[in-house]
Amino acid sequence: MVAEKISRLTQLACRGRHKTYDPSFIQTFSDCDVCGPSPLFAEYDLTPRPPESVINLKEQSMWRYAELLPVQNHDDIVSLGEGWTPILNLKRTANTLGLNQLLLKDESLNPTGSFKARGLSAAISKAKELGISKCIIPTAGNAGVALSAYCARAGMKATVVMPTITPAIFVKECELYGSEVILVDGLIDACAKKVAQLNADKSYFDLSTMKEPYRLEGKKTMGYEVAEQLNWKLPDVILYPTGGGTGLIGIWKAFHEMIQLGWINTKLPKLIAVQSDQCQPVVRAFHKIENGSSNHISSSSLAYGLNVPKAFALQQIMDVLKQSGGDAIAVSDQEIQGSTKEIIRKEGLLICPEGGALHAALKKLLIDETISRNEKVLMLNTGSGVRYLKNF
C-alpha cells in the first residue's frame, strides 16, 4: 500500500523563478544562468483553504503545518517536538521603554535549545526521504548541535565543522550525539571552506545555510506560528538577529504563503535585521556603506550566531528588508551584554546574546523614531543563554 502524501510541495525554483527543480531528487542551490548561484525555494499548491482544513490542530509542534512543509510521507518526519514556542508579553520591559506592547517569541524552548531545531528537523526529514545517510555542516555552534541531534534521531552520520573559538559545551554536545567534530581557525566562512574541502567528492550532503532548500522551510514555521498565535493579526515590527538570514527570509516567505492561502490580509510587518558591530555585512550592504559587505573584515562577537562575515543569501535578505520597509542596525558587544542581562533580570528569561542584541537595537530605534512607541513590536529570541554563560 502506497502511503498518502501529506505535503502540497510542487517544485523548487530559483529566486527569479527562471528555472525549476524536481524535489523528488537531491537538490542543493540554483545554477540558473540569470540568477547565478543562489538559494532554491520550495513552492506549494497554495489554493485558498481555511486554516483549520490545513493545520493539524492536535499537533503541538511545527509539523502542525505538515501540508506546507516539504516531506511527502509521514514516516520520514524526524522530529523531537520542535516549534510551537510561546509568544510572551514583556510588560515590564515595555513599560521601561514606553512601548504600548512588546512581545517576545522564545525559541530557547526548542528541543536543542535554539531555533536551529526547526530548520534541521525539516532538512534531515527530507534527507531521510531522499535516502541520504551522511551530512556535514559549518556552524557557529547551535546548528551543529541541532544537526547532531536530528542525525542521531534519524540514524545518520554527522560531521560538524566549528570555529576553534566555539565554547567547549557545543563541542561536547555534538560529540555526545555521536558526531565527528572538526575545529577550524577563523569564523564560519573558514568552516565553510573546510566543508568544501572535506566534501570535494560529494560523499556528504552539505547543509550549509541556504545552500540546500529545506532548512528554510523549517524556519518559516516561525512566521506561521506568529500569525496563528496572534489570531492572524501580525505585529507592526519584527526584530530579528541576523547571521545567515534563513529565519528572516523564511518568516517573510511564510507571510506571503499565508496571503495566497487567504489566511491574512493585513499590512505586513517591517522586518529589522540586527547584527553585531563586530560583524555587520548585512548592515553595511543595506546602508551602502563604503567598502561594503564583501570587503569588510569581521571579528568575533560574543553573540556567536551573528558571526557570519558573508551570507550566501545576502541578496534575498536585502529583498526582504526593502520589501517590508524594514531596516538593518548594528549594536556593540557591550550593548548586547548589557541588554541580555537586563532582559534576564527583568523578565526571568535566560535569553541568548543574539536575543539580547534585539533589545539593544530596540532602544536605539525608539530614540531615532524608526520605531514608534505606539507600534506592536515582536522580538525573536533565537535560543537559550545556557551555552553562553561564560560571556557574562
C-alpha positions in Angstrom: 0.0 0.0 0.0 1.4 3.4 -1.0 1.5 6.0 1.8 -0.7 9.1 1.2 1.4 12.2 0.5 1.0 14.8 3.2 2.8 17.7 1.6 1.5 20.1 -1.0 5.1 20.7 -2.3 5.1 21.1 -6.1 8.6 22.2 -7.1 11.7 24.1 -6.3 12.6 27.4 -8.0 15.4 29.9 -8.2 14.9 33.4 -6.8 13.6 34.8 -10.1 11.6 31.6 -11.0 13.6 31.3 -14.2 14.4 27.7 -13.6 12.6 25.0 -11.6 13.9 21.8 -10.0 12.3 18.5 -9.0 12.2 18.0 -5.2 12.0 14.2 -5.6 15.7 14.3 -6.3 18.6 15.6 -4.2 18.9 19.4 -4.8 21.3 22.0 -3.4 21.2 25.5 -4.8 20.4 27.1 -8.1 22.7 27.1 -11.1 20.3 29.5 -13.0 22.0 31.4 -15.8 20.0 34.6 -14.8 20.2 34.4 -11.0 23.6 32.8 -10.7 24.5 30.6 -7.8 21.7 31.3 -5.3 19.2 29.6 -2.9 16.4 27.4 -4.1 12.9 28.0 -2.7 10.2 25.4 -2.2 6.8 26.1 -3.8 3.5 24.6 -2.8 -0.1 24.3 -4.0 -1.5 27.3 -2.2 -5.1 27.1 -3.4 -7.0 29.1 -0.8 -8.4 26.9 2.0 -9.3 27.8 5.6 -6.6 27.3 8.2 -8.5 24.6 10.1 -8.6 22.4 7.0 -4.8 22.6 6.6 -3.4 22.8 10.1 -3.3 19.7 12.3 -4.6 21.4 15.4 -3.8 18.4 17.6 -0.1 18.5 16.7 1.8 20.7 19.2 5.0 21.1 17.0 5.9 22.8 13.8 4.6 19.7 12.0 1.1 21.0 12.5 1.9 22.7 9.2 3.0 19.4 7.5 1.0 20.1 4.3 3.1 23.3 3.9 6.4 21.6 4.6 8.5 19.5 2.1 8.3 16.0 3.5 5.9 13.8 1.5 5.5 10.8 3.8 4.7 10.9 7.5 7.1 8.1 8.3 10.1 10.2 7.1 9.5 13.0 9.6 12.4 13.3 12.0 11.0 15.2 15.0 11.9 15.9 18.6 8.9 18.1 19.2 10.3 21.3 17.7 8.3 24.5 17.2 5.1 25.9 18.7 7.1 28.0 21.1 5.4 30.7 23.2 4.9 34.3 22.5 5.4 36.2 25.8 4.3 39.7 26.7 7.3 41.7 28.1 5.2 44.2 30.1 8.0 45.4 32.5 10.4 46.0 29.6 7.7 47.7 27.6 6.8 50.0 30.5 10.5 50.9 30.9 10.8 51.8 27.1 7.4 53.5 27.0 6.1 51.0 24.4 2.4 50.0 24.2 3.2 46.4 23.6 6.4 44.4 23.4 6.3 40.7 22.6 9.0 38.0 22.5 8.8 34.7 20.7 11.0 32.4 22.8 12.9 29.8 20.6 15.0 28.7 23.6 12.3 26.1 24.3 13.1 24.1 21.2 14.5 20.6 21.8 18.1 21.5 21.2 17.9 24.9 22.8 17.6 27.1 19.7 15.6 27.8 16.6 18.1 25.7 14.6 16.0 22.7 15.6 13.3 23.8 13.2 15.5 24.0 10.1 17.4 20.8 10.9 14.2 18.9 11.6 12.9 19.8 8.1 16.2 19.3 6.3 17.0 15.9 8.0 13.5 14.7 7.4 13.8 15.5 3.7 17.3 13.9 3.6 15.9 10.7 5.1 13.1 10.7 2.5 15.8 11.1 -0.3 17.9 8.3 1.1 20.8 10.4 2.4 23.0 8.8 5.1 25.8 11.3 5.7 25.5 15.1 6.5 28.0 17.8 7.0 27.6 21.4 8.3 29.7 24.5 9.0 28.4 26.1 12.2 28.9 28.8 14.9 27.5 26.3 17.4 23.8 25.8 17.7 23.2 24.5 14.2 25.9 21.8 14.8 24.1 20.7 18.0 20.8 20.5 16.2 22.3 18.6 13.2 23.9 16.2 15.6 20.6 15.5 17.5 18.5 15.1 14.4 21.1 12.9 12.6 21.2 10.7 15.8 17.4 10.5 15.7 17.4 9.5 12.1 20.4 7.1 12.3 22.6 9.2 10.0 26.2 10.1 10.3 27.0 13.8 11.0 30.2 15.8 10.7 30.3 19.3 12.3 32.9 21.9 11.4 33.2 24.7 14.1 35.5 27.7 14.8 38.1 26.9 17.4 36.6 29.8 19.5 33.3 27.9 19.9 32.7 27.2 23.6 33.5 23.6 24.6 29.9 22.9 25.6 28.9 23.0 21.9 31.6 20.6 21.0 30.8 18.2 23.8 27.1 18.1 23.0 27.8 17.3 19.3 30.2 14.5 20.3 27.6 13.1 22.8 25.2 12.7 19.9 27.9 10.8 18.0 29.0 13.5 15.6 32.5 14.0 14.3 33.6 17.5 15.3 36.4 19.4 13.4 37.7 22.7 14.7 38.9 25.4 12.3 40.7 28.7 12.9 38.5 31.6 11.9 34.8 32.3 11.7 32.0 30.3 9.9 33.3 31.3 6.4 36.5 29.5 7.2 34.5 26.5 8.3 32.5 26.6 5.0 35.8 26.4 3.1 36.8 23.4 5.2 33.5 21.7 4.5 34.0 22.3 0.7 37.4 20.6 1.0 36.1 17.6 3.0 33.2 17.2 0.7 35.1 17.5 -2.6 33.9 14.0 -3.6 30.3 14.9 -2.7 30.1 12.0 -0.2 28.2 14.2 2.3 25.0 16.2 2.0 26.1 19.8 2.7 23.7 21.6 5.0 25.4 25.0 4.8 23.0 27.9 5.4 20.7 28.4 2.3 22.9 26.0 0.2 20.1 23.5 0.4 16.3 24.3 0.2 14.8 22.8 3.3 16.3 24.4 6.4 14.4 27.5 5.2 11.2 25.6 5.3 11.6 24.6 8.9 12.5 28.2 9.9 9.5 29.6 8.0 7.2 28.0 10.5 8.1 30.8 13.0 6.1 33.0 10.6 3.1 30.7 10.6 3.1 30.5 14.4 3.4 34.2 14.9 0.3 34.7 12.7 -1.7 31.8 14.3 -0.8 32.6 17.9 -1.7 36.3 17.4 -5.1 35.3 15.9 -3.9 36.2 12.3 -3.1 39.8 13.3 0.5 40.4 12.7 2.8 42.8 14.7 3.9 46.1 13.2 7.6 45.4 13.6 9.7 42.2 14.0 13.3 42.4 15.2 15.4 39.5 14.1 19.1 38.7 14.9 20.6 38.1 11.5 23.6 36.0 10.6 22.9 33.8 7.6 19.4 35.2 7.4 17.5 31.9 7.0 14.8 32.8 9.6 14.3 36.3 8.3 13.8 35.1 4.7 11.6 32.2 6.0 9.3 34.3 8.0 8.7 36.6 5.1 8.1 33.6 2.8 5.5 32.3 5.3 3.7 35.6 5.3 3.4 35.6 1.5 2.3 32.0 1.5 -0.5 32.8 4.0 -1.6 35.7 1.8 -2.0 33.3 -1.1 -3.9 30.8 1.2 -6.2 33.6 2.2 -5.3 33.4 5.9 -4.0 37.0 6.4 -5.0 40.3 4.7 -3.4 42.8 7.0 -0.4 45.0 6.4 2.8 43.0 6.7 5.4 43.9 9.5 8.5 45.8 9.0 11.4 43.3 9.4 14.6 44.7 11.0 17.9 42.8 10.8 20.1 43.2 13.9 23.8 42.5 13.8 26.9 43.0 16.0 29.2 45.8 15.1 31.9 43.2 15.1 30.4 41.5 12.1 27.8 43.6 10.2 27.8 42.7 6.4 24.0 43.0 6.2 24.0 46.4 7.8 26.8 47.6 5.5 25.1 46.3 2.4 21.7 47.7 3.3 23.1 51.1 4.1 25.6 51.0 1.2 28.5 51.7 3.5 31.8 52.2 1.7 33.8 49.0 1.3 30.6 47.1 1.8 29.9 43.5 2.9 32.3 41.7 0.6 35.4 43.6 1.7 34.5 44.1 5.4 36.9 42.3 7.7 34.8 40.9 10.6 35.9 39.9 14.1 34.2 37.7 16.6 31.2 38.8 18.6 30.1 37.2 21.8 26.8 36.5 20.0 28.2 33.6 18.1 25.3 33.2 15.8 25.9 36.7 14.4 29.5 35.9 13.3 28.7 35.4 9.6 31.0 37.6 7.5 29.4 36.8 4.2 25.8 35.5 3.8 25.2 33.3 0.8 21.6 34.6 0.7 22.6 38.3 1.1 20.5 39.4 -1.9 17.5 37.6 -0.5 18.0 39.3 2.9 18.1 42.7 1.1 14.9 41.8 -0.8 13.1 41.1 2.5 14.3 44.3 4.2 13.4 46.5 1.3 10.0 44.9 0.5 8.9 45.1 4.2 10.1 48.7 4.6 12.5 47.5 7.2 16.0 48.4 8.3 19.3 46.9 9.4 21.2 48.0 12.5 24.3 47.0 14.4 24.9 47.2 18.1 28.1 46.8 20.2 29.0 43.7 22.2 28.9 45.9 25.3 25.3 46.9 24.5 24.5 43.2 23.7 25.8 42.1 27.1 24.0 44.8 29.0 20.7 44.2 27.3 20.9 40.4 27.7 21.4 40.8 31.4 18.6 43.4 31.6 16.1 41.0 30.0 17.2 38.1 32.1 16.8 40.0 35.3 13.6 42.0 34.4 11.7 39.2 32.7 13.1 36.0 34.1 14.1 34.7 30.7 17.6 33.3 30.1 17.8 34.6 26.5 20.9 34.2 24.3 23.1 37.2 23.4 21.6 37.2 19.9 18.2 37.8 21.5 19.8 40.5 23.8 21.0 42.3 20.7 17.4 42.9 19.7 16.7 44.8 23.0 19.8 46.9 22.5 18.7 47.7 18.9 15.2 48.5 20.0 16.4 51.2 22.4 18.3 52.9 19.5 15.4 52.5 17.1 13.0 54.1 19.5 15.3 57.1 20.1 15.7 57.8 16.4 12.0 57.1 15.9 12.5 54.4 13.3 10.0 52.5 15.6 7.1 54.3 17.2 6.1 53.7 20.8 2.6 53.0 19.6 3.6 50.1 17.4 3.3 46.5 18.4 6.8 45.1 18.4 7.9 41.4 18.4 11.4 40.3 19.2 12.5 36.8 18.2 14.9 35.3 20.8 16.7 32.5 18.9 18.0 30.4 21.7 18.9 29.7 25.3 21.6 31.6 27.1 22.8 28.5 28.9 25.7 27.8 26.5 26.8 31.4 26.7 27.2 31.8 30.5 31.0 32.2 30.3 30.3 35.5 28.4 28.6 37.0 31.5 
